[in-house]
Amino acid sequence: MNFSLLGCGRWGSFIAWYLDKIGNKVTVWGLEGDPIVENLFATRTNEYVTFPESIKLTKDLNQAFSNSEYIVISISAQAVRNLMQNVSKVDGYKNKKYILCMKGIEDRTGKRLSTLLIEAGIPKENIAVWVGPGHIQSFVNGIPSLMVIDAYDRKLSEFLATRLKSDLIRFYQGQDIIGSEIGAAAKNVMGIAAGLLDGIGSETMKGGLMARGAREVSRLIEACGGNELSAYGLCHLGDYEATLFSKYSHNRMFGEKFAKGEKFDKLAEGVATASAMLYLAKSVGVELPITQMVYDIIHGNVAKEDAIKILFARKNLKEFED
């Protein structure tokens, strides 16, 4: 199979490495002038992987599309709309199959990323998402994990889950693309919440965060037309260890450093996702107390020291009736 990977960041470079490793032909596209792209293309290596000569590199979007039937996108979630504006100028772009490998929701609209592709003219049956737990640092050291491929077309998710599996990644076929996208995005917000708990010395609260966080996200998924059980699958709860506890989690680390008053200069998608989730929740009439607290702390509306007290002061509820 021929794949073109749009994006050269941490996760994108791993996916290119992985697809090549399991026997596919891979082309990697990067934006000209981007320091990360320029360094990777010049050296064929970054701090995570080294590209073999079998992986083609290009800064020409048209060439990337001409080389492949499958287009894998792994960029910042907030950059997808701009990317699709450029993709829509490529001849035949609607006929490709697309695999989204980011975990986010558009900030200013609350839209799922697959929706942005549909709005760009891509038939929904050509769109899949690849989500679930895993860190590059573990994968490249041979530590396996479980992940999910979901799609509007069940035949596409079945095909990709079967074709892309290996001893390193076992894929499950998702059955709820709405839940898979929202759940995957929302786990980054819970990762920030976990980091905030670490930063204020309340890491024992993570058990409660996991239980109530998954319940919060399940309500949002259901209100958006998805299956609430998706929140308890690999796209969300199954990704908590990699996001709420791991030293490799950018979102957890952002939260911890924020709580300690320290800077964190790497991408934490959960910052924008918190805002996007609140926008989405308002549109469907769902309350997200944990997400709201993360947003309020980041934006200075609530002091981190007061967060737990405020959440504890909420009215008593039955655990599974909100």
SERO-4910 file (N, C-alpha, C, O; in steps of 0.05 Angstrom, whole numbers):
BEGIN
 pado doro    nc1    nc2    nc3   cac1   cac2   cac3    cc1    cc2    cc3    oc1    oc2    oc3
  Met    A     17    -24      0      0      0      0     17     25      0     39     25     11
  Asn    A      8     46    -12     22     71    -14      9     92      4    -14     97      2
  Phe    A     25    103     22     15    123     41     32    149     38     56    148     34
  Ser    A     18    172     40     32    197     44     24    209     71      0    210     78
  Leu    A     44    216     85     40    227    112     44    257    112     65    267    104
  Leu    A     23    271    119     24    300    121     29    308    149     12    306    167
  Gly    A     54    318    155     61    325    182     86    311    191     89    287    186
  Cys    A    104    326    204    130    315    211    136    317    241    159    316    249
  Gly    A    115    321    257    120    323    286    126    297    299    133    277    286
  Arg    A    123    297    325    129    273    341    113    249    332    125    228    325
  Trp    A     87    251    332     70    228    325     71    222    295     72    199    287
  Gly    A     72    243    278     73    239    250     98    225    241     96    207    224
  Ser    A    120    232    252    145    218    244    145    189    253    156    172    239
  Phe    A    132    183    276    130    155    284    113    139    264    120    117    256
  Ile    A     90    151    257     71    137    239     85    130    213     82    108    202
  Ala    A    100    149    202    115    144    177    134    121    181    136    103    165
  Trp    A    149    122    203    168    101    210    154     74    212    164     53    202
  Tyr    A    131     74    226    116     49    230    105     38    204    107     14    198
  Leu    A     93     55    188     81     45    162    103     33    144     98     13    131
  Asp    A    126     46    144    148     35    129    158      8    141    163    -10    126
  Lys    A    159      7    167    169    -17    181    152    -42    174    162    -64    173
  Ile    A    125    -38    171    108    -61    166    104    -66    136     86    -81    128
  Gly    A    120    -53    119    122    -60     91    107    -43     71    102    -52     49
  Asn    A     99    -19     79     86     -1     60    105     19     47    127     23     57
  Lys    A     97     30     25    112     52     13    102     78     24     78     84     24
  Val    A    121     94     34    114    118     49    127    143     38    151    143     33
  Thr    A    111    164     34    121    191     28    114    210     51     91    210     60
  Val    A    133    226     60    128    245     81    128    273     69    148    281     56
  Trp    A    107    288     74    106    316     66    109    334     90     97    330    111
  Gly    A    125    355     86    128    375    107    127    403     95    133    407     71
  Leu    A    120    423    111    117    450    103    144    464    100    160    464    119
  Glu    A    150    475     77    176    488     73    179    511     92    161    527     96
  Gly    A    203    513    104    210    534    122    205    528    151    215    542    169
  Asp    A    190    507    157    185    498    184    211    486    195    222    468    183
  Pro    A    221    496    218    247    486    228    247    456    233    267    443    229
  Ile    A    225    445    243    224    416    248    226    401    222    240    381    220
  Val    A    212    411    201    213    398    175    241    400    163    252    380    154
  Glu    A    253    423    164    279    428    152    300    410    165    317    398    151
  Asn    A    299    407    191    318    390    205    314    361    199    334    347    194
  Leu    A    289    352    199    284    324    193    291    317    164    303    296    159
  Phe    A    286    335    146    292    329    118    322    329    113    332    315     96
  Ala    A    336    346    127    365    348    123    380    324    136    400    315    125
  Thr    A    370    314    158    384    293    173    371    266    172    383    246    179
  Arg    A    345    266    164    328    242    164    325    230    192    319    206    195
  Thr    A    329    247    212    326    237    240    316    260    257    320    283    252
  Asn    A    303    252    279    296    271    301    301    257    327    314    236    328
  Glu    A    291    267    349    297    256    375    283    229    379    288    216    400
  Tyr    A    265    221    361    250    197    365    256    174    346    260    152    354
  Val    A    259    181    320    262    160    299    283    169    279    290    193    277
  Thr    A    293    150    264    310    155    240    296    143    216    289    119    216
  Phe    A    293    159    195    279    149    171    299    133    154    321    142    148
  Pro    A    291    109    146    308     94    126    305    107     99    287    124     94
  Glu    A    323    100     81    322    112     54    297    105     38    290    118     19
  Ser    A    283     84     47    258     76     33    236     97     36    217     96     20
  Ile    A    237    114     56    217    135     60    224    159     43    245    170     46
  Lys    A    205    167     26    210    190      9    202    216     24    183    216     39
  Leu    A    216    237     19    211    263     31    204    284     10    218    285    -11
  Thr    A    184    300     15    177    321     -4    164    345     10    151    342     31
  Lys    A    168    368     -2    154    392      7    133    401    -13    121    422    -11
  Asp    A    128    384    -33    109    389    -54     84    373    -48     84    349    -50
  Leu    A     62    387    -42     37    374    -34     26    358    -57     15    336    -53
  Asn    A     28    368    -82     18    354   -105     33    328   -109     21    307   -116
  Gln    A     59    328   -104     74    303   -107     66    283    -85     63    259    -91
  Ala    A     62    292    -61     53    274    -40     27    260    -47     24    237    -42
  Phe    A      8    275    -59    -17    263    -67    -15    245    -90    -29    225    -92
  Ser    A      3    251   -109      6    234   -133     19    208   -126     15    188   -141
  Asn    A     33    207   -104     48    182    -97     30    161    -83     38    138    -82
  Ser    A      7    170    -72     -7    152    -53    -37    152    -56    -49    172    -65
  Glu    A    -49    130    -49    -79    128    -47    -89    136    -20   -111    146    -17
  Tyr    A    -72    131      1    -79    137     28    -64    161     39    -39    162     38
  Ile    A    -79    181     49    -67    205     60    -70    205     90    -93    205    100
  Val    A    -48    204    104    -49    204    133    -42    233    143    -22    244    134
  Ile    A    -59    244    160    -54    271    169    -48    270    199    -63    259    215
  Ser    A    -25    282    206    -17    283    234     -4    311    239     21    314    238
  Ile    A    -21    330    244    -12    358    250    -27    368    274    -44    353    285
  Ser    A    -22    392    282    -38    404    304    -68    405    295    -74    412    273
  Ala    A    -85    397    313   -114    397    307   -124    424    298   -142    426    281
  Gln    A   -112    445    309   -121    472    303   -111    481    275   -119    503    266
  Ala    A    -94    466    262    -84    473    236    -98    458    213    -91    462    190
  Val    A   -117    441    220   -129    424    200   -145    440    179   -143    435    155
  Arg    A   -160    460    188   -176    476    169   -158    489    148   -164    488    125
  Asn    A   -136    501    157   -118    514    138   -105    494    119   -102    499     95
  Leu    A    -98    471    129    -86    450    112   -106    442     91    -99    438     67
  Met    A   -131    438     98   -151    429     79   -156    450     57   -164    442     35
  Gln    A   -152    475     63   -155    495     42   -134    491     21   -139    495     -3
  Asn    A   -110    482     29    -89    476      9    -94    449     -5    -89    446    -29
  Val    A   -103    430     11   -109    403     -1   -130    405    -22   -129    391    -42
  Ser    A   -150    422    -18   -172    424    -37   -164    435    -64   -180    435    -83
  Lys    A   -139    445    -66   -129    455    -92   -114    433   -107   -106    437   -130
  Val    A   -111    410    -95    -97    387   -108   -116    371   -125   -138    364   -116
  Asp    A   -109    365   -149   -126    350   -167   -131    322   -156   -113    308   -147
  Gly    A   -157    315   -156   -164    288   -147   -164    283   -118   -165    260   -109
  Tyr    A   -162    304   -102   -160    300    -73   -184    286    -61   -182    273    -40
  Lys    A   -208    289    -73   -232    277    -62   -232    247    -65   -248    233    -51
  Asn    A   -215    236    -82   -215    208    -87   -197    192    -69   -196    168    -70
  Lys    A   -181    206    -52   -163    192    -35   -177    183     -9   -199    192     -3
  Lys    A   -165    164      5   -174    156     31   -157    171     52   -133    173     49
  Tyr    A   -170    181     72   -157    198     92   -158    184    120   -178    174    128
  Ile    A   -135    185    133   -133    175    161   -124    197    179   -101    207    176
  Leu    A   -141    206    197   -134    227    216   -121    215    240   -133    197    253
  Cys    A    -98    225    247    -83    214    270    -79    235    292    -61    232    309
  Met    A    -95    256    293    -93    276    314   -116    272    334   -136    259    327
  Lys    A   -113    282    358   -133    280    378   -141    309    387   -128    320    404
  Gly    A   -161    319    374   -169    347    380   -196    354    369   -207    339    353
  Ile    A   -206    377    377   -231    388    366   -225    417    359   -209    430    374
  Glu    A   -236    427    338   -230    455    330   -240    474    351   -263    474    360
  Asp    A   -222    491    360   -226    509    382   -250    527    378   -269    528    395
  Arg    A   -250    543    357   -270    564    354   -297    555    345   -316    570    344
  Thr    A   -300    529    337   -325    519    327   -336    495    342   -360    488    340
  Gly    A   -319    481    357   -327    456    370   -331    433    350   -344    413    357
  Lys    A   -320    435    326   -325    415    306   -304    393    308   -280    398    313
  Arg    A   -313    368    303   -294    345    301   -278    348    276   -287    361    256
  Leu    A   -254    337    276   -236    341    254   -246    328    228   -241    338    206
  Ser    A   -259    305    231   -270    293    206   -291    311    193   -294    310    169
  Thr    A   -305    326    209   -325    345    199   -311    366    181   -323    374    161
  Leu    A   -287    374    188   -273    394    172   -266    382    145   -266    397    125
  Leu    A   -259    357    144   -253    344    119   -278    342    101   -277    346     77
  Ile    A   -300    335    114   -326    333     99   -333    360     87   -342    362     65
  Glu    A   -329    381    103   -335    408     94   -317    416     71   -324    434     55
  Ala    A   -293    404     69   -275    409     47   -281    393     22   -267    395      2
  Gly    A   -303    378     23   -311    363      0   -304    334     -2   -310    321    -22
  Ile    A   -292    323     19   -284    295     19   -308    278     28   -320    283     49
  Pro    A   -315    258     12   -337    240     20   -331    227     47   -309    218     52
  Lys    A   -351    226     64   -346    216     91   -338    186     91   -324    177    110
  Glu    A   -346    172     71   -338    144     70   -308    140     64   -298    118     65
  Asn    A   -295    162     58   -266    161     52   -249    169     77   -225    172     75
  Ile    A   -262    173    100   -248    184    123   -248    164    146   -268    152    153
  Ala    A   -224    161    157   -220    144    181   -204    159    202   -191    179    195
  Val    A   -205    150    227   -188    161    248   -173    139    261   -182    116    264
  Trp    A   -149    146    270   -130    127    283   -124    139    311   -110    159    313
  Val    A   -135    126    332   -132    138    359   -126    115    379   -124     92    372
  Gly    A   -121    124    404   -115    104    425    -88    109    437    -73    126    428
  Pro    A    -81     92    457    -57     97    473    -32     88    460    -31     69    445
  Gly    A    -11    103    465     16     96    455     35    119    455     27    142    448
  His    A     60    114    463     80    135    462    103    125    444    110    102    444
  Ile    A    113    143    428    134    136    409    158    124    424    169    104    414
  Gln    A    165    135    446    188    126    461    185     96    469    205     82    470
  Ser    A    160     87    473    156     59    479    155     42    454    168     21    453
  Phe    A    142     52    434    139     36    409    167     31    396    172      8    388
  Val    A    184     51    395    210     47    382    228     28    398    248     18    388
  Asn    A    221     23    423    235      4    440    222    -23    440    228    -40    457
  Gly    A    202    -27    422    190    -52    419    168    -59    439    159    -82    441
  Ile    A    158    -38    454    136    -43    473    110    -39    459    104    -17    450
  Pro    A     93    -60    458     69    -59    442     46    -45    456     47    -39    480
  Ser    A     25    -38    440      1    -26    452    -23    -33    434    -21    -44    413
  Leu    A    -47    -26    444    -72    -30    430    -83     -3    421    -81     17    436
  Met    A    -93     -1    397   -104     24    386   -129     18    371   -137     -5    368
  Val    A   -142     39    361   -168     37    348   -167     51    321   -156     73    319
  Ile    A   -179     39    301   -184     53    276   -215     53    272   -227     32    271
  Asp    A   -225     77    269   -254     80    266   -259     95    239   -241    108    229
  Ala    A   -283     92    229   -289    105    203   -319    106    200   -334     92    213
  Tyr    A   -328    124    182   -357    125    175   -365     99    160   -388     90    163
  Asp    A   -347     88    145   -351     64    129   -338     41    145   -314     40    147
  Arg    A   -354     22    154   -344      0    170   -324    -17    154   -306    -29    166
  Lys    A   -328    -19    128   -310    -35    112   -282    -22    112   -262    -37    111
  Leu    A   -281      4    112   -255     18    112   -241     13    139   -217      8    139
  Ser    A   -255     15    161   -242     11    187   -233    -18    190   -212    -23    201
  Glu    A   -249    -37    180   -242    -65    181   -217    -70    165   -198    -84    173
  Phe    A   -216    -59    141   -193    -63    123   -167    -52    135   -147    -65    136
  Leu    A   -169    -27    145   -145    -14    156   -136    -28    182   -112    -32    186
  Ala    A   -155    -35    199   -147    -48    224   -133    -74    219   -115    -82    234
  Thr    A   -142    -88    198   -130   -114    191   -103   -110    177    -83   -123    183
  Arg    A   -102    -91    159    -78    -87    142    -55    -74    158    -32    -79    151
  Leu    A    -61    -58    178    -40    -43    191    -31    -56    218    -13    -45    231
  Lys    A    -43    -77    226    -36    -89    252     -8   -103    249      0   -110    227
  Ser    A      5   -106    272     31   -118    273     36   -129    301     18   -127    318
  Asp    A     60   -139    306     67   -147    333     70   -123    351     70   -126    376
  Leu    A     72    -99    340     75    -75    356     49    -61    363     46    -50    384
  Ile    A     30    -62    344      4    -50    349    -18    -69    340    -19    -78    318
  Arg    A    -36    -75    359    -61    -90    353    -83    -70    351    -89    -55    370
  Phe    A    -95    -69    327   -117    -50    323   -144    -63    327   -149    -86    320
  Tyr    A   -162    -48    340   -190    -56    341   -206    -38    322   -198    -16    316
  Gln    A   -228    -49    312   -246    -34    294   -265    -18    311   -282    -29    326
  Gly    A   -264      9    308   -283     26    322   -310     23    309   -313     17    286
  Gln    A   -331     29    325   -358     28    315   -374     53    320   -398     54    319
  Asp    A   -359     75    327   -372    100    334   -352    122    330   -338    131    348
  Ile    A   -352    133    305   -331    153    299   -336    178    315   -316    192    322
  Ile    A   -360    185    322   -365    209    338   -352    205    366   -338    222    375
  Gly    A   -358    182    378   -346    177    404   -316    174    403   -302    183    422
  Ser    A   -306    161    382   -277    158    380   -262    185    378   -241    189    390
  Glu    A   -273    203    362   -261    229    359   -263    246    384   -243    258    393
  Ile    A   -287    248    396   -290    264    420   -275    252    443   -262    266    458
  Gly    A   -277    226    447   -262    213    469   -232    217    467   -219    222    487
  Ala    A   -221    214    443   -192    217    439   -183    245    445   -162    250    457
  Ala    A   -200    265    436   -193    293    441   -194    299    471   -177    313    482
  Ala    A   -216    290    484   -221    297    511   -201    285    531   -196    297    552
  Lys    A   -188    263    524   -168    252    542   -145    271    547   -132    270    568
  Asn    A   -140    289    528   -118    308    531   -125    329    553   -107    338    567
  Val    A   -151    336    555   -159    354    576   -156    341    603   -147    353    622
  Met    A   -164    315    604   -160    301    630   -131    297    636   -123    296    660
  Gly    A   -114    296    616    -85    295    621    -75    321    634    -58    319    652
  Ile    A    -85    344    625    -78    369    638    -87    369    667    -73    377    685
  Ala    A   -112    360    671   -123    359    698   -105    341    716   -100    348    739
  Ala    A    -96    319    705    -78    301    721    -52    315    727    -42    313    750
  Gly    A    -41    330    708    -17    345    713    -20    366    734     -2    371    751
  Leu    A    -43    380    734    -49    400    755    -49    387    782    -39    398    801
  Leu    A    -61    363    784    -62    348    809    -33    341    818    -26    344    842
  Asp    A    -17    332    799     11    326    806     25    351    816     41    350    835
  Gly    A     20    374    803     34    398    809     26    410    836     43    424    849
  Ile    A      2    404    846     -6    414    873     -4    393    894    -12    397    917
  Gly    A      8    370    887     12    349    907    -13    333    913    -14    321    935
  Ser    A    -32    332    895    -57    317    900    -60    294    880    -82    289    871
  Glu    A    -38    280    875    -39    259    854    -57    236    862    -66    221    845
  Thr    A    -63    233    888    -81    211    896   -110    216    886   -126    198    887
  Met    A   -115    240    877   -142    246    866   -145    235    837   -167    237    826
  Lys    A   -124    224    826   -126    215    798   -146    192    794   -158    190    773
  Gly    A   -149    176    814   -169    154    812   -197    166    808   -212    158    791
  Gly    A   -204    186    824   -229    200    821   -231    214    795   -252    215    782
  Leu    A   -209    226    786   -208    240    760   -215    221    737   -230    227    719
  Met    A   -203    197    739   -208    177    718   -237    169    716   -249    168    695
  Ala    A   -249    164    740   -277    155    740   -296    177    732   -313    173    715
  Arg    A   -293    201    743   -311    222    737   -305    235    710   -323    245    697
  Gly    A   -280    235    702   -273    246    676   -285    230    654   -297    241    635
  Ala    A   -283    203    656   -295    186    635   -326    189    635   -338    189    613
  Arg    A   -338    192    658   -367    196    659   -375    223    646   -394    224    632
  Glu    A   -359    243    651   -364    270    640   -363    268    609   -380    279    595
  Val    A   -343    255    599   -339    253    570   -361    235    558   -369    240    535
  Ser    A   -369    215    572   -390    197    562   -416    213    557   -431    208    538
  Arg    A   -422    231    575   -446    248    572   -444    265    547   -464    269    532
  Leu    A   -421    276    542   -417    293    519   -420    277    493   -432    286    474
  Ile    A   -407    253    492   -409    236    469   -438    229    462   -446    231    439
  Glu    A   -453    222    483   -480    214    479   -497    238    468   -513    234    450
  Ala    A   -493    261    480   -508    285    471   -501    293    443   -518    305    430
  Cys    A   -478    285    433   -470    292    406   -478    270    386   -472    273    362
  Gly    A   -492    250    395   -501    229    377   -485    204    376   -490    186    360
  Gly    A   -465    202    394   -448    178    394   -456    159    416   -477    163    429
  Asn    A   -441    138    419   -446    117    440   -430    124    465   -406    126    464
  Glu    A   -444    128    487   -430    136    511   -409    116    520   -390    123    534
  Leu    A   -413     90    512   -393     70    520   -366     74    508   -346     64    517
  Ser    A   -365     90    486   -339     96    474   -319    109    494   -295    106    491
  Ala    A   -330    124    513   -313    138    532   -298    118    550   -277    125    561
  Tyr    A   -308     93    551   -295     73    568   -278     54    551   -268     34    561
  Gly    A   -274     61    526   -258     44    508   -230     55    505   -221     72    520
  Leu    A   -216     45    484   -188     52    480   -184     81    472   -163     93    477
  Cys    A   -205     93    459   -201    121    450   -199    140    474   -187    162    471
  His    A   -210    133    497   -210    152    520   -199    139    545   -176    143    552
  Leu    A   -215    124    559   -206    112    585   -182     95    580   -163     94    597
  Gly    A   -181     80    558   -158     63    552   -133     78    547   -111     66    548
  Asp    A   -135    104    543   -111    121    538   -103    136    563    -84    153    562
  Tyr    A   -116    131    585   -110    147    609    -82    142    621    -69    161    629
  Glu    A    -73    117    620    -46    112    631    -25    128    616     -8    140    628
  Ala    A    -28    129    590     -8    143    573    -10    173    576      8    187    569
  Thr    A    -33    182    585    -38    211    586    -38    223    614    -29    245    618
  Leu    A    -49    208    633    -51    218    661    -28    211    679    -24    224    699
  Phe    A    -12    192    670     10    183    688     38    183    675     58    186    689
  Ser    A     39    181    649     65    178    636     82    203    637     72    226    635
  Lys    A    108    199    639    127    221    638    129    232    610    140    254    605
  Tyr    A    120    217    590    121    226    562     97    243    554     97    254    532
  Ser    A     77    245    570     52    258    563     56    289    563     61    300    584
  His    A     53    301    540     56    330    539     34    344    554     39    365    567
  Asn    A     10    334    554    -12    347    568     -9    345    598    -13    365    612
  Arg    A     -2    322    607      3    319    636     26    337    645     24    350    666
  Met    A     47    338    630     70    354    637     63    384    636     72    399    653
  Phe    A     47    392    616     38    420    615     23    427    641     29    448    653
  Gly    A      4    410    650    -11    415    674      7    417    698      3    435    715
  Glu    A     26    399    701     43    399    724     60    424    725     63    437    746
  Lys    A     72    431    702     89    455    702     72    481    706     81    500    718
  Phe    A     48    481    695     30    504    699     25    508    728     26    530    739
  Ala    A     19    486    742     13    487    770     37    497    787     34    510    808
  Lys    A     61    491    777     85    499    791     96    526    781    117    535    791
  Gly    A     82    538    763     90    564    752    114    563    734    128    582    731
  Glu    A    117    540    720    139    536    702    130    536    673    106    529    668
  Lys    A    147    542    654    139    543    626    142    515    614    159    499    622
  Phe    A    125    510    594    127    485    579    124    492    550    103    503    542
  Asp    A    144    487    534    145    498    506    138    478    485    142    483    461
  Lys    A    126    455    492    118    436    472     87    436    469     73    447    487
  Leu    A     77    425    447     48    426    442     33    410    462     38    386    465
  Ala    A     13    422    475     -6    408    492    -34    413    480    -46    434    485
  Glu    A    -44    394    464    -69    398    450    -93    403    468   -113    415    460
  Gly    A    -90    393    493   -113    395    512   -120    424    519   -142    429    527
  Val    A   -101    443    515   -107    471    521   -129    481    503   -149    492    512
  Ala    A   -126    478    477   -146    486    458   -171    468    459   -193    478    455
  Thr    A   -167    443    465   -189    424    466   -208    431    489   -233    427    486
  Ala    A   -198    440    511   -216    448    534   -236    469    525   -260    467    530
  Ser    A   -226    489    511   -243    510    501   -263    499    480   -287    506    481
  Ala    A   -253    481    463   -271    469    442   -292    452    454   -315    453    446
  Met    A   -285    437    475   -305    419    488   -327    436    501   -350    428    501
  Leu    A   -320    458    514   -340    475    527   -358    487    506   -382    490    511
  Tyr    A   -347    495    484   -364    506    462   -383    485    452   -407    490    449
  Leu    A   -373    460    448   -390    438    439   -411    431    460   -434    427    453
  Ala    A   -403    430    485   -421    422    507   -444    442    509   -467    434    514
  Lys    A   -438    468    506   -459    488    508   -479    484    486   -503    488    490
  Ser    A   -470    476    462   -488    473    439   -507    449    443   -528    449    431
  Val    A   -499    430    459   -516    406    463   -527    404    491   -541    385    498
  Gly    A   -522    425    508   -534    426    534   -523    407    555   -538    396    570
  Val    A   -497    403    555   -484    385    574   -464    401    592   -451    419    582
  Glu    A   -464    394    617   -446    407    636   -420    390    638   -421    366    641
  Leu    A   -397    404    637   -371    390    639   -354    403    661   -337    420    656
  Pro    A   -359    396    686   -346    410    709   -316    407    709   -302    427    716
  Ile    A   -305    384    703   -276    381    703   -263    397    681   -244    412    685
  Thr    A   -275    395    657   -264    410    634   -266    440    640   -248    455    633
  Gln    A   -288    449    651   -292    477    658   -271    486    678   -260    508    675
  Met    A   -264    469    697   -244    477    717   -217    479    704   -201    497    710
  Val    A   -210    460    686   -184    461    672   -182    487    657   -162    501    658
  Tyr    A   -203    494    642   -204    519    627   -201    543    645   -185    561    639
  Asp    A   -215    544    667   -215    567    685   -187    570    698   -178    593    702
  Ile    A   -174    548    705   -148    550    717   -128    561    697   -112    579    703
  Ile    A   -128    550    672   -109    558    652   -112    588    645    -93    602    641
  His    A   -137    597    645   -143    625    637   -145    644    661   -153    667    658
  Gly    A   -137    635    684   -135    652    707   -161    659    720   -162    678    736
  Asn    A   -183    645    714   -209    651    726   -212    639    754   -228    648    770
  Val    A   -196    618    759   -197    604    785   -168    598    794   -152    590    777
  Ala    A   -162    603    819   -135    596    829   -133    566    832   -152    553    841
  Lys    A   -111    554    824   -108    525    825   -112    514    853   -122    491    856
  Glu    A   -106    529    873   -109    520    901   -138    517    908   -145    502    927
  Asp    A   -156    530    894   -185    530    901   -200    510    884   -224    505    890
  Ala    A   -188    498    864   -202    481    845   -217    458    858   -241    454    854
  Ile    A   -202    442    874   -214    419    887   -237    427    906   -258    414    906
  Lys    A   -233    448    921   -254    457    939   -279    464    924   -301    458    932
  Ile    A   -276    478    901   -299    485    885   -314    461    874   -339    460    875
  Leu    A   -299    441    864   -311    417    854   -325    401    876   -346    389    872
  Phe    A   -312    401    899   -323    386    922   -349    399    932   -366    386    944
  Ala    A   -352    425    928   -375    439    938   -400    436    920   -421    445    927
  Arg    A   -397    422    897   -420    417    879   -440    400    894   -433    385    912
  Lys    A   -465    402    886   -486    387    899   -482    357    896   -470    348    877
  Asn    A   -492    342    916   -489    313    916   -505    301    893   -527    310    887
  Leu    A   -493    281    880   -506    267    858   -503    237    862   -484    228    875
  Lys    A   -521    221    850   -517    193    848   -495    188    828   -493    203    808
  Glu    A   -478    168    833   -454    165    817   -460    162    787   -446    173    771
  Phe    A   -481    147    780   -486    143    751   -512    156    742   -524    147    722
  Glu    A   -521    176    756   -544    192    747   -537    221    750   -534    231    772
  Asp    A   -533    235    728   -524    263    728   -547    281    721   -544    305    720
***
